[in-house]
Amino acid sequence: MAAVRSSEKPGPFRRAGRSVGRALHLPFTGTAKGIRKATHAHGAGESGLGRLIELHAVNGAGDVMITVALASTVFFSVPTDEARGRVALYLAVTMAPFTLLAPVIGPLLDRLPHGRRAAMAGAMLTRALLALTMSGAVATGGLELYPAALGVLVASKAYGVVRSAVVPRLLPPKFPLVRANSRVTLAGLLATGAAAPIGAGLHQIGPQWPLYGAFVIFVAGTFLAFTMPPKVDSAKGERKMQLVARGSKKRPSLRTVGPSVFNGLQANAAHRALSGFLIFFLAFLLRQHPLAGQSAAVSLAIVGVCAGTGNAVGTAVGAWLKARAPEVIIATVLGLALTAAIFAAVFFGGLTIAVLATTAGFTQALSKLSLDACIQRDVPEEVRTSAFARAETLLQMSWVVGGAIGIALPLNGVLGMSVAAGLVATGALFSVRGLLGAARHGAPHPRVG
């Protein structure tokens, strides 16, 4: 009798229940399978690059949750004059010490060649715990918020340095580094765009809720970091960066790796300084003088979307261009950014601000990917990861300098755009000639000393 019952088909109510369950479950499982298929395509799953892409998406989502919480406390919750003081305090307490710590991060992480997974997991766990710490102070904006924000910044940049060092070890066969970095960066941008409205929604419940969300995300990232393949921790074939030009007796540094890398770094430093400047300067300018017919929040959102769109398009174009004439690409996009900044200064208005934000995002992404291609081509494999670490800390310091200028400058649009043009022009003055010369004659190959 029991055997007869077990062979009977399920009733209509059970079949309907299963159909409803599958229908409700499909969007989540289908989305997860689609994401996994995209991140593991073209050999990225077998090499381990897919895991890094997913980890970087988690990193971007967690960082934007903390950004939403801090922005609501430090910037949006108080009048403009007080907000400017709070942001200046934030810059002084977090960014200024970071300029001293940044040069130490790369060399320190060089001493951990066997612990890169643990270093990335530690950066995730540190931010998870600091997010909980900040949740108690975010509503009041107390001074204890700022040391925790500094810790988050340092942990975030430490993760970024390790990530840059790890990518070359996870390349699938015949997969150029610039394309791999494009995939990783694009995953972070998409995750940031998806998590930002979620963070804003959590903030409507309470100012501490985005930080609770960040805690959950970073805890997940802590475990995900340990799923990376063991070769991430391998130091086989690596040495510390001791790069010298042939016949040179100068102290080894990034200046001696060849003109393409050195001038590419100068150009990218100008892009990062422009990015930091625009973020801080436009945040206050648009709050005081919103775009025509828009509120301050909407004006900032429009500019942020423009910058994010430009960054995503630049990343996609970088993957398409791969490593074609990277010096020419860097020089070209620097000229494009300078043109947009001059145009915004001469014809200052809402449209030109949006165009500059889009252009700055596009050129920064494409220039950084081209710099990565130069490092891949010109820096020997055994010291390439160390070169990435030092380049990343230098670029972050440039962003800090640009942000400090944006905080200190009076809220005059024409003046601000003129300063933005000056930052880019300075980078062009020091780098374009060397980049084009290296592209014409071919960069001399440095040796390991």
N, C-alpha and C positions, 0 to 999 in steps of 0.2 A: 504493500500500500504506500509506504514511504517512497519507494522507487518510482511509483506512478506519479506521486506529487512532485518529486524532484524533476521529472521530465516535462511537466506541464509548463507552458509558456506563461510569462508574467502577465498579470491582468492589465486592463487598459489604464487604470490609475497609476500602477507602477511604471508602465511604459511612459506615460505622460510625465511622471515625476523625473524619470531618468532623462527624458528629452529636455525638460526645463533645466535640470542640473547641468547637462552638457552645454546648453545655450548660455547659461550664466558663466560657466567655466571657460568657454571657448575664447572670449576676448582676452582673458589673462594668459591662458596657455598659448594661444595663438600669437599674442604680442611677445611673450617670452621666447617662443621658438623663432619668431622673426628676428628678434634682436640677436639671439645666439647665432643664427644663420649668417647675419650680416657681419658680426664681429669676428666670426671664425672662417670667413671666406678666404679664398686664395692662399690656403696653407697657414693662415694665422692661427687656426685652432691647433694644428699639429705643432707649430713652433712655440706656442705659448703667448704669442702676441695678442690673441683674442682675450686672454685673461687680463692682460695689462689694459687693453681698451676698456673692458668692463670696469676694472678697478678705477681707471681715470674718470669714467662716467660717475661712479659713486663719489669720487673726490669732488667733482664739480658740483654735484647736487648738494653735498654737505656744506661746501664753502658758501654757496649762495644762500642757504638757510641762515647761516651765521651773518652774512652780509645784510639780509633783510632785517634781522633782529637789531643789528647795530645801527643801520640806517634809520630805523623807526625811532630809536632811542636818542642817538647822537644828533640826528639831522632834522627829522620831520616833526618831532614832538615839541619843539621849542621855537620861539621867534627867530627870525633870520640872524639878527645880531648875536644872539646867544648861541645859535647853532654854529656860527662861524668860530666862536670861541671854543666850543666843544670839539669841533673838528680839528682846530689848530692844536688843542690839547691832545686829541687822539693822535695826530701826526707826530707831535713832540714825544709822547710817551711810548708810541709803538714804532713809528717809522724811523725816528732818529736812532734809537738803540739798534734797530735792525740794520742800519747802514754799517754799524760796527760789527754786528754778528754775521752779516752776509758773507764777508770774505773768509770767515772761519768755517762756514758750513761745508763748502766744497772740499778743502783739505782734510777736515775732520772725517767726512764720509769716505774719503779716499782710504782711510785707515780701517774701513769696515768692508773690504771686498767680499768677505764671506758672510755678511749679514745684511744683504740688501732687502730681502723679504722682511726680516725683522725690523729694519729701519723704516720701511714703508708702513708696516703694521704699527710700529711705535708712533709714527706721525699721525696715523688715523686714531689710535687709542688716546693719544694726548689731546687731540682736538675734541674727541668725545667727552673726556672728563672736563676739559675747560668749558665746553658748551654747558654742561650742568652747573659749573661754577658761575658762569655768567648769567644763568637763568634767574638767580636770586637778586642780581643787581641791575638787570636790564630795565626793569620798570622804573627804578629811581635814577638811573644814570650815574650812580656813585663812582668814586674814583677807583674802587676795586675792579671796575669793569675793564679799565685800560691795561693793567698788567696781564690780565687774562687774554685780552685781545692781542697783545704783543706775543704771548705764547702761541696763540692760534696762527698768527702770521708766520712766526719762525717755523712752526711745525709744517705749515702749508708749503713754505718754500723749501724746506728740507725734503719733503716728499717730491717736489718738482725736480730738485737736483738729482735725486736717486732715480726718478723715472727717466730723466734724460740719459742717465748713465746706463740704464737697463735696456732701453730700446735696441741698441745695436746687437745685444746678445739674443734677441728674440726674433730677428728678421727671418722670414721664410726664404727659401731658395729663390734667387733672382728677384728679390723684393727690395727696391731701393729705400734707403733710410728716409728720404723726404716723403715718400708715400706712406711709410709706416707712421711717421710723425703726424702726417695729415689725418690719418685715420684716428689716431689717439686724440689729437686736438679736437677734431670734429665731434667725437663721442662726448668729450667734456662740454663742448658748447651746447650740444643738443640736450644733455642732461641738465645743464644750467638753465636753459630756456624752459624745460619742462618743470623743474623744481621751483623756479621763481614764483609763479602764480600759486603753487601749493603753499610756499612759505608765506606769501601775502595772505592767503586764506587762513592759515594757522594763526597769523598775527591778529586776525579779527577775533579769535577766541581769547587771546591774551598775549602780551608782548613776549612772554617766556616760551610760548609754544613752538615757534620756529627753532628755538634752541633745543627743545626736546626732540624735534624732528631731526636736527643735526646729530644729536647724540645717537639716535637709532641708526642713522645712515652710516656714521663713522664706526660704530661697533660692527656693523655688517662689513664695512671695508677692512676692518682689522682682521677678520677671519678670511676674507677674500684674498688678502695679501699673501697669506700662507699657502694658498692654492696655486701660486705661481710655480713654474717648473724649477727644479733644483739648480739648473744651469744659471739661473739669475744670481745665485750666490757663488758661482765659480769664479775664481780669479786666474784661471788658466790663460796664459799669454798676456797678462796685463802687467804694466809697470806704472809707477807714478809719472806724472808729466814732467819730463826733463827735455823739453824741446829746444833746440838751438839751431839757428841758421848755419849752413855749412861754413866753417872757418870762423864763426863768431865766438867771442869770449864773454859776451854779455850774460847776465844772470838769466836763466831760463824763465820765460813767461809767455803769455798769449801773444806778445808782440813778435815773437820769433818763430811762429808757426807758418809764416808766409803771408804775402800781401792780401790774398783773397780773404783769409780768415780774419786778419787784423782789421782791414778796412770794412769787411762785412760786419764785424762787431761794432765799429764806430757808427755805421749807418743804422744798425739795429738799436744802438743806444739812443740815437735821435728819435726813432720811432717810439721807444718805450717812454722817453721823456715827454714826447707829445701826448701819449696815452695818459700818463699820470696827470699832466697839466690839464687836459680836457676834462677828465673825470672830476677833479676838484673845482676847477674854475667854472665849468658849465653847471655843476650842481648848485652853486650859489647864484650864478648869474640868472639861471632860468627860474630859480625860486623867487628872486627879486623882480625879474622881468620875464614872465612866462611868454611862450609863443602866442601869437595873436589868436584870441578866442579860446585859449586853453588854460587849464589850471596848471599850477607848478608841477604837481605830480604827473599829470598827463604829458606835459612838456618834457620832463625828464624821461618818462617812459618812451616817448617817441624817439628821442636822441639815443637812448639805450638800445632800442630795437634796431635803429639804423646802424649803430656800431656793431652790434651782435650779428646782424645780417651781413655787413661787410666782412667781418671776421670769418664767418662761415663760408662766404663765397671765395675769399682769399685762400682758405684752407682747401676748398674743392679745386680751385684752379692750380694750387701748388701740387696736388696729387696728379693732376692731368699733365702739367708741365714736367713733372719728375725732376731731373737734375740738369735740364738744358740751360747752358750758359748762366749759372747762378749769379755770377758777378754782374752781368748785364741786367738781370731781373732786379737785383738789389738796387742798382743805380737808377733803373727806370721807375720803380715804385717810390723811391725817395723823391725823385723829381715830381711824380704825380701827387704825393702828399704835400710837397712844397707849393705846387700850383693851387691845390684846393685851399690851403691855408691863406695864401695871398688873395685868392678870390674871395674868401670869407672876410678878410680884413677890409678889402676895398668895397665890397657889396654886402656889408653885414646885414643879416636878417635871418629869419627862421629857416628859409630854404637853404641858404648857404651853410648854416650851422649843421643841418641834417646831412648835407652833401659832405661836409668836412668829417663828420662823425663816421659816415659810411666809408669814406675814402681812407680815414685813419685806421679803421678796423681791417679793411681789405689789405692795405699796404703793410701793416704790421704783421699780419699772418703770413703773407707771401714772402716778405723779407726774411722772417725768422726761418721759414722752411728752406729758403735758398741758402741761408747761413748754415743750416744743418747739412745741406748738400756739400758745401765747401769743406766743412769739418770732416764729413765722411770721406771726401776725396783726398784731402791734403794732409790730414792728421793720421799717423800710423795707427793701426788697429790696437796695438798694445797700450796706447795712451789715450785713445779716443774718448773713453768714458770720463777720464779726468778732465779733458778739454771741455766736454759738455758741462761738467759741474762748475768749472770756473767761469765759463761764458754765461751760464744762467745767473750766477750771483752778480756779475757785472751788470747785466741787463736789469735785474731787480733794483740795484742801486740807482740806475738811471731813472727808473720809474719813480723812485722816492724823491729824487731831485726835482723832477717835473711836477710832482704833486705838491711839493713845498712851494714852488713858484706860483702854482695855481692858488694856493691858500693865501699867499702874501699879496697878490695883485689886486688893485682896486677893481670894482665890478663895472668896468667899462668894456663893452663888447668889442669895439674896434681895437682898443689897446690890447685886449686879451688875444684876439686873433693875430695881431701883429707880433706879439710875443710867441705865439704858436708857430708862426712862419719863421721867426728868428731861430727857434730851437731846431727846426728841420733844416734851415739854411746852414746852421753851424755844422750839423752832421754831414750835409752835402759838401761843404767846403773842405772838410778833412778826409772824406772817403771816396767821393765819386771818381776823382782822377786816378787814384790808386786802383779802384775796382776795374775801371775801363782799361787801364794799362795792364793789369793782370790778365784780363780777358783776351787782350790782343796778343800778348807775348807768352802767356802761359805761366802759372805760378811756379817758382822753384820749389822743389820737393824738400821739405825740412828733414832732418835726420834726428834720431833719438840719441841724446847724449847722456 
